[in-house]
Structure formats: structure tokens, C-alpha cells
Amino acid sequence: MKTLNLKLMLASIALVMLANFAGAQELRDMALPAPKTEGGKPLMQALKERQTSRAYDTKKLPLQVLSDLLWAGFGINRPDSGKRTAPSTRNWQEIDIYVVMEEGTYLYDAKANILKAVAKGDLRKMTGPQEFVAPAPINLVFVADTSKMKGASQDDLSLYAGADVGFISQNIYLFCASEGLATVVRGMIGDKKALAEALKLPAEKKIILAQTVGYPAPVK
Ligand SMILES: Cc1cc2nc3c(=O)[nH]c(=O)nc-3n(C[C@H](O)[C@H](O)[C@H](O)COP(=O)(O)O)c2cc1C
């Protein structure tokens, strides 16, 4: 009887260890709370306060704020048609938003309102060489899925992808102004090839810009 108990105990310890090991290996998809689509500062006040900031606190954003931020950036605001808070050329909706955080990187799925797990571990440093980037809680990477840009010439591809990211980025700037958050859109990304590999991007998905978001650094 004693040996059986011991065996059972060892087996359960092994199971717990295995589960912990699997947990440490995997990053899971994360459900986002429904975005809060009311309130905020009046538009004219948000426009007055819109600005670039390069000094961030390391404090994390609550999941609700992240959900609101992503919805403001490129969420679905007309569920009947699936259209979004930012315009996109020919309604291609080709821009993907990767959310790079300390614990891992996720892809924003606006329709399911979830963050899809992309890569475990901290890739923030890979999103840009400027000093404030790595310690900031969130770095967004805007990626154009050129396979959705049917009929566009090579010149048009960069023009339209750049413009479409610009609208999303400005939505995020205005959301940040409204919420008292700090942000900067960034062309300075560093090694785009290495980042594309870390994000597991196929050749048709191109990194366009990045955007850092967080609470403003406390005034000293
Ligand atoms: C396409 C684009 C790329 C930018 N790239 C960077 C960047 O890599 N790093 C940075 O610190 N600021 C970057 N900025 C922010 C600009 O420097 C900033 O918007 C400008 O100085 C004006 O400041 P304001 O946004 O407060 O009006 C970029 C802005 C744009 C529109």
C-alpha cells in the first residue's frame, strides 16, 4: 500500500512538473476584454494634446487599456461590414498589428478580439535601437500583408501600406492623448530582417513602422 502511495505521489509530482515545463515553453492566445468604446477626452482636446514622447515608465498597461488602444487603432467599428476605425486602401485591411511585450509577442485579431500568441520571450529590444524602446511596456509593430494588396504596383505597395499604417498610428496617438499615455511612432526599427524572423513573417509580410506605448516617465 505504502509503495503504491509513493508511486502515485511521484507520478503526480511528475505531472505537475511536466505541466509547468509545457507552460514555460508555450505562449497562449489571450482573450481581450470587450473594448470600452465610449468616453475619453473630446476630440479637439485630444488633438491639442497629441504629441510624441520618448520617456516611458516601465509600468504595464491593464488589459482593458490595451484592448481599448488596439480597437482605437484598427478595431472593427461597424460589425455589419467588418470595417475598421482606420481607413485602408480599397478596404484591403492589410495591416497586422503585432504587440511586443515582456512576456511575449502577440498578433491582434480584431474580429475575434483576441491576442494570438506569436513568440514567447522578450523581443522588445529587437523593435528599435533607441534607449527608451526596450523598457517601455508595449511596442507595436505594423506589418503589411502584401498578399492582400491585389493589383498594386511595387511603388503603390509602399505608398498604400505607409498611408494605411499612418492612419492607424494617428488613431493610437489620439487615444494616447485622451488616456494620458505616452507614444512615439518609429521608422527606426533596427534589423528588420532579424525582427521579421523573430515574428515568423513569411516573405509577403513586410514590416512598415513600429510604435512605442506606455505611461509617461514620472517627473523627477
Ligand atoms: C513616419 C514617422 C517615423 C518616425 N520615426 C521616429 C523614430 O524612429 N524615432 C523617434 O524617436 N521618432 C520618430 N518619429 C516621430 C517624429 O520625430 C515626431 O513626430 C516629430 O518630431 C514631431 O513631433 P510630434 O509628434 O510631437 O509633433 C517618426 C514620425 C513619423 C511620422
The ligand as an SDF file (V2000), in Angstrom:
LIG
                    3D

 31 33  0  0  0  0  0  0  0  0999 V2000
    6.8960   58.0420  -40.2440 C   0  0  0  0  0  0  0  0  0  0  0  0
    7.4980   58.5440  -38.9750 C   0  0  0  0  0  0  0  0  0  0  0  0
    8.6200   57.9370  -38.4680 C   0  0  0  0  0  0  0  0  0  0  0  0
    9.1620   58.3670  -37.2410 C   0  0  0  0  0  0  0  0  0  0  0  0
   10.2350   57.7040  -36.7420 N   0  0  0  0  0  0  0  0  0  0  0  0
   10.6910   58.0370  -35.4970 C   0  0  0  0  0  0  0  0  0  0  0  0
   11.7160   57.2530  -34.8840 C   0  0  0  0  0  0  0  0  0  0  0  0
   12.1980   56.2770  -35.4350 O   0  0  0  0  0  0  0  0  0  0  0  0
   12.1200   57.6240  -33.6530 N   0  0  0  0  0  0  0  0  0  0  0  0
   11.5990   58.6860  -32.9840 C   0  0  0  0  0  0  0  0  0  0  0  0
   12.0290   58.9510  -31.8580 O   0  0  0  0  0  0  0  0  0  0  0  0
   10.6230   59.4380  -33.5390 N   0  0  0  0  0  0  0  0  0  0  0  0
   10.1290   59.1370  -34.7620 C   0  0  0  0  0  0  0  0  0  0  0  0
    9.0810   59.8280  -35.3110 N   0  0  0  0  0  0  0  0  0  0  0  0
    8.4340   60.8790  -34.5170 C   0  0  0  0  0  0  0  0  0  0  0  0
    8.7640   62.2710  -35.0700 C   0  0  0  0  0  0  0  0  0  0  0  0
   10.1140   62.5850  -34.7730 O   0  0  0  0  0  0  0  0  0  0  0  0
    7.8160   63.2810  -34.4050 C   0  0  0  0  0  0  0  0  0  0  0  0
    6.5060   63.0090  -34.8350 O   0  0  0  0  0  0  0  0  0  0  0  0
    8.2140   64.6970  -34.7740 C   0  0  0  0  0  0  0  0  0  0  0  0
    9.4070   65.0710  -34.1280 O   0  0  0  0  0  0  0  0  0  0  0  0
    7.1380   65.7160  -34.4130 C   0  0  0  0  0  0  0  0  0  0  0  0
    6.8220   65.6340  -33.0360 O   0  0  0  0  0  0  0  0  0  0  0  0
    5.2990   65.4610  -32.5620 P   0  0  0  0  0  0  0  0  0  0  0  0
    4.8270   64.1030  -32.9770 O   0  0  0  0  0  0  0  0  0  0  0  0
    5.3430   65.6150  -31.0580 O   0  0  0  0  0  0  0  0  0  0  0  0
    4.5120   66.5200  -33.2240 O   0  0  0  0  0  0  0  0  0  0  0  0
    8.5630   59.4500  -36.5450 C   0  0  0  0  0  0  0  0  0  0  0  0
    7.4300   60.0650  -37.0860 C   0  0  0  0  0  0  0  0  0  0  0  0
    6.8940   59.6220  -38.2710 C   0  0  0  0  0  0  0  0  0  0  0  0
    5.6470   60.2920  -38.8070 C   0  0  0  0  0  0  0  0  0  0  0  0
  1  2  1  0
  2  3  1  0
  2 30  2  0
  3  4  2  0
  4  5  1  0
  4 28  1  0
  5  6  2  0
  6  7  1  0
  6 13  1  0
  7  8  2  0
  7  9  1  0
  9 10  1  0
 10 11  2  0
 10 12  1  0
 12 13  2  0
 13 14  1  0
 14 15  1  0
 14 28  1  0
 15 16  1  0
 16 17  1  0
 16 18  1  0
 18 19  1  0
 18 20  1  0
 20 21  1  0
 20 22  1  0
 22 23  1  0
 23 24  1  0
 24 25  2  0
 24 26  1  0
 24 27  1  0
 28 29  2  0
 29 30  1  0
 30 31  1  0
M  END
$$$$
